[in-house]
Amino acid sequence: MPSLLCVTPWPQLKTHYGRVAGNLIPRWSSQFSRIGVWSTHGAPAGEHPYAEAWYDEDRSLESRLAQLGEVITSGDWSHVWVIGDLDFLTKLASLGLIHDRLETQLIYACAIVDTPFIDTRYLHIAEYFDFFVCLSGMVLGAYRELVADLRTSMSKTLFKAAVATRAIPLGVDNRVFRPMLTEAGDPSREELRETFFNGQVTTDDLVVMVSGHKTRRKGIPQACALVSSLRQLVDRPVKLYFHMPCLASASAPIQVSMFAAACDLDPEKDILYGDEFFDPAGRPLLSDERLNYLYNAVDLVLCPDLANGWPFTATEAIAAGTPVAAPADHVWLDAVGQRGIELPCTEFGWAPWGAGEYARAIDPHASALKVAEVFNDQDKLGLLIERGIYWAVADSSSSWDTTAERWSDIFGVSRL
């Protein structure tokens, strides 16, 4: 039987990459004689029961990367599966950790890329992998457009890699993420709000949740501006709830307060915080079940950023029966689309968080109008919620089983 080595920077189940590996690896236990997980940050031991794990926290990053070469060389793997962003793939390629072994072993290397924007670095590392798998059809389309523009200067190897590309959206677990009050013993909405907001929110308040780990990159200024506009468009008090892993940094609340004050929001009364997702060591504090409770406690999950590989927050909230508002662009259209409120975007421009990241943001006031249109019409709101729940429950494309089957097809193995 074939064997599979998963290579990823963050394997913990509560991280973006770990959630992918954790949902797919158990589904492949009968397809591979051996499964391994190698990581640069954080020990996966115990979280992937079907897999061997390599991680030594006493080693330096350079030493861990050298270890990867040893693991690949000595493991007799038939498949190498890399989950990471473009920076991680570029690092592996530049060190020869994948390509050098490909020359001596029959390794079927596949890369799953969660970067939402395309640049020429894809072409520089394309020759190292047999397949690129994007999480969004729109990202895949952008990649193919880039390839077409540069086709005349491409080598045969690059051309081969360029066409060996697919889009495989990720799944959602509808057994966990679901509307409350559908099973005996479910807590009421009032109980959920008391649990998460400690009396700071009433049943009449419209609570808008934003989840993220960086202030500007995740569109926090735009979120504050949108809520400021929304307060003038609906007949309910509006509260903005920031769900940030460990509040991202000690300065994050200060930055948020500055953005809020600039938008005429009271940082003490209009802004709420939650930081239960991870502890400082990266260990999860908020279980999936409790995260589902949180989705059910808020009225809207707002996704104001475009820098997202695959928005688990959005798809999980939709499955939980909570409306989602997201940009009408890039990966969001595949992940949310007609199941959410599509927010107008500004023109492209250089993003403020660093050189080389090209993005655009939502238009706060135009987006507030879109949100108000739905929340001021109970029929529209109900239809949106029903559409999302139906997708999570009845549409097979939303399931992790479908994701696993599509990957099995790429690996050339069949599910038993």
N, C-alpha and C positions, 0 to 999 in steps of 0.2 A: 504493500500500500504506500501511497505518497506520504511525505512528511512536510510540515509547515512550520516556518519560523516567522513570527510576527515581530517586527522591529518598529518601535515607537518611542517618542520621548517621554510621554506621560501615560502609564498603563493603568492608573487607579480608576476604578469603575465610575467615580464621580467626575472624572475629567472628560473632556470632549473625546479624546482618542480612546481612553479606557472604556467609555460607554460603547463605542463601536466594537472594540475587541471583546468586551464582556458579553455583548448580545450575540455576536456571531460565532465566537470560538466554541461555546457549548453546542451549537447547532451542527458543528462539523466533527464532533467527537467520533462519529462512526465512519468518517470519510478519510481521516488521516491516521496513520499508525502512531504518529508522534506529533505533538504540537508544543512549540516553545514560544516564550515571550521574553524579548530582550528590551531593556529600556535604559535611557540615560538619566532619568530623574524619577525617583520614587520606586519603592519595591512593589512588584505585582504579586508577590507570594501570598497565597491564600485567597486572592480575589479571582483568580482564574483557575478553578479546580481541575480543569482538563489539561492544563498546560504546565510544562516545566518553566522555570523562571530564572533569569540571570540579572542580578543587580547587587552591587557591592557599594554601600554608601561611604565606605572608607577610601574608595578609589577616587582619583581626580576624573574630571570629564574626559580628558585625553586618554587616561588609562582605561576608562569604560569603553571608549570608542575602539581602542586597540583590542579590547576583549571581544568586541563584536566580530572582528576579523577572525579571532580564534574560534568563536562559536560557529561561524559559518563554515570555516575550513574543516573543523573536526566533526561537524554534526551530520554530514551526509544528507542535507536537506534537499528535497525535490522542488520546494516552493519557498520563496522569500516574499513576505507581504509587508510592505512598508506603509505605515500610517503616519502622516505628518504634513506640516506645511511646507511651503517652497524653500524656506530657509533650512529646514531639517534635511530635506532631500538634497539640496545643494551641498550641505556639509558632508553628507555621506558620499556623494559623488566625487567631491574634491579630494577626499582622503582615499579614494579608491577602495572603499570598504565593500562596495557592491560589485563594481565593474571588474576589479582584479579577479575576484572569485568566479565571475561569470565566464571568464576565459578558460578556466580549468575545470569547472563543474557545470553540470546541466541544471541550472537554477532558473526557475520560471519566476522572474521578479515582477511584482506588481506594486504600483504606488497609488495610494488613495490620497488625493490632494484636497485639503480643506480651504485653500486660499481662494477668496472670492474674486480676485482680480488677476488678470493675465498679463505677463510681460515676457520678454525674450529669454528669461532664465529657464523657462520650460524647454526651449530648444537646446540650451546648453547641457541639460541633464537628460534629455529624451533618450539618448543612445544607451543609457545605463539600465533602462527598464523595458520590459516587453509590453507592458500596458500602463497607461495612465488612466485612473478612474476618477472623474470629477463627481462631486455630489449634486451638481445642478446641470440641467440641460442647457441653461443659459451660459454658464461658465464653459461648458464643452463647446458651445457654438462660438464663443469668443476665442477659445483656443484654436479652433479650426480656421477661423478667419485670420488669425495671426499666422498660422502655418501657410495658408493660401497666399498671403501677402509676401511671404519670404521663400516661397517654394523654389524659385529659380536659384537661390543660393544654398539650398539644403542638400546635404549628402543623402545617399540612399538609405543610410542607417536612420537618419533623422526622419526621412519621409516614412519609413516603415513604422517608426514609433509614433509618428503623428497620426497615422490612420488607425493604429491599435489603441483607440481611446473610446471610453464609454462614460455615460452618466448613470450612476446608481444612487438614487436618493436613499436616505436612511429611514429606518422604521420608527414606530412608536409602540409602546406596550399598553394596549387598551385595557389590559387587566388591572393595571396600576393607575393609569391616568384616565380618569372617568369622572362624570358628574357625581356630586354627593347627593344624598337622599334617594339613591337608587337601590340601596341595599339596607337591610336591617342593621341598626346600630350606627349608621352614619351620623356624624355630628351635624347640627344645624348651622346655617350660615352665621347666626348670631354667636354661636359658640366658637366658630372658627375665627371670627373677627376679634373676639375677646382674647383668644389664644395668641394671635399674631400681633395685634395692635394695642393690647393693654388698655382698652377703654378710650383710645384716642380717635376711634372711628365709630360712627353710628351707622345704623342700617340704611339711612338716607344718603350717606356720603357716596360719591362715585370715586372709587379708589383705582388709580392708574398705577400699575406696577412696571418698573423698568429693572431689568436684571443685567448686570455687567460688572466688569472689573477695572475699567479705565474710564475716566470721566469724559474727556473730549472724544476719544476714539469711539466710545460707545454712544455718542450723540447726546450726552447729558445736557449741554446747553440748549439743544433743539427740543429735548423733552420738557425742560422748564418753560420754554417759550410756548410750546404747544399747550401745556396745561394752563398757562396764564390766559391764552386766547380762549380755551375751552370753557373756562369759568364764566365767560361772558355769553356763551352760546347755549348752555344747558341750565335748567332750573334746579340743579342740585349742587351742594357743596362738592368741590373736587379736591382730593388729596393725592399727592404724588408719593409713591412708596418705592424707595430704592432698595433693591435686594442685591447686595454686593458681598462677594466672598471676603470676609474679614474687612469689609469696607474698603477693600483694595489697598489702602494705605492710610496712615494716620492723617494725611492731609486731605483725603477724599471728602469728608464732610465739610471741611472748610471751603474747598473748591465748589462743592454743590451749593453751599450757602451763598457764595458769591454769585453763582449763576442764577439762583432763585431770586435773590434780592434785585438783581438786574432786570428781572422779569416781573417785578412787583408781587412776588410770592413771599410769604412770611416763612423763613426757615424753621421757626419754632412750631407754627401751627399748620402749615400747608405741606410740610415735608416730613416723611417718616422713613426710618431706616430699619433694615434687617440684615444680619450678617451670620446667619446660621449655617450657611452652605459648607464652609470649610473652617477648620481651626488653623492656627498659624503654621502648623506642620503639614497642612494639606489634607488632613484626614476629614472625611465627610461627617458633618454633624446633622445634616438634614436628610433623612431617608427619602426614598422615592414616594413612599406613602404619605409622608408629611409634606413633601413638596406638592403633591396633588392636593392636599388640604389647602396649601397656600394659594394655588391657582384658583380654587373654589372660593376663597375668601375675598378675592379682588374682583373688580368689575371689568377691567381691561388690562391686557398685557401689551405694553407699548414697546416696539422694537425700533428705535429711532436711528440705528446705525446701518451702514452698508458693509462694514468690515466684519463679515461673519461667514465662516465656511459652511456650516449647517446649523440652523437655529433650533436646537432641541427645545429651548424655552418656548418657542412659538408652537411647534408641533404638539408638545405635551399639553400646553394650555388649551389648544383647540380640542384635543381629545378629552380634556377635563370639562369642556363645555363653557370655557371662558373666551370671550371675543379677543381677537388679536389684531393689532394695527401695525402694519409693516410697510416698508418702502415698496413702491411698484417698480422694482428693479432687481436685477441679478438673481441671486439664489432665493430671495424672498418670494418671487413669483412662483417658483417650483414648490417651495416648502409651504407657502401660505395660499397665494393665489386668490381664487374666488371664495375660499373659506375664511378670509379675513378682510379687514378694511385696508384698501390699498392707498398708501399715502403718497402724494405728489413729491417729487424730488427737485432739487435745484440743479443748475447746470454743473458739469464736471469742473473740478478745480483741485489744486494741490491740497491735500488734507493737512490740518494744522499739527498733527502729532509726529511728524517726522518726514524727512526726505524719502522719496521713492515710493510713497504710498499715495496712490491716486484714487480719490473717492469723491463722492458727492453726498449731500445730506438731505434730509427731508425739509420741505418748506413748512415751517411751524404753523403759520396761520392757515394756509390752504389745507394742511393736514387736520387742524382742529375743526375746520368746517366739515370735512369728511367724517370725522368721528361724531360730531354733534348730529349730523344727518341721520346716523344710525341710532344713537342713543335717545334721540327725540322722537323716534318712531318705533314703538314696541313690536310692530309686525316685522319690520326690517331686522330688528335686533334678534327676535325669535328665530327668524329664518336663517340668519347667519349662524346662530348657535346650533340649530338643527343640522345645517349643512356640514358643520365641522364634526359633530358627533357621528353622523352617518359615515363620513369619510374614515374616521378612526375605527368604527365598528364593522362596517360592511365593505369597504374598499380594500381589496387584498393588497393593493400597491402600498398601503400604509404600514404593513406588517414587517417585522424583522425576519419572518420566514421567507418573504418574498426577496428581501435584501440578500439573505443568505443564499437563496437559490440563484440569484443573478451572479453573485460572486463565485459560486460553485461552477457555473458555466464558464467563467473566465479561467478558473483553475483547471478546468478539464476533468472535474470529478463530479459524480452525481450523488445526490442525497439518498441515503438508504432508508 
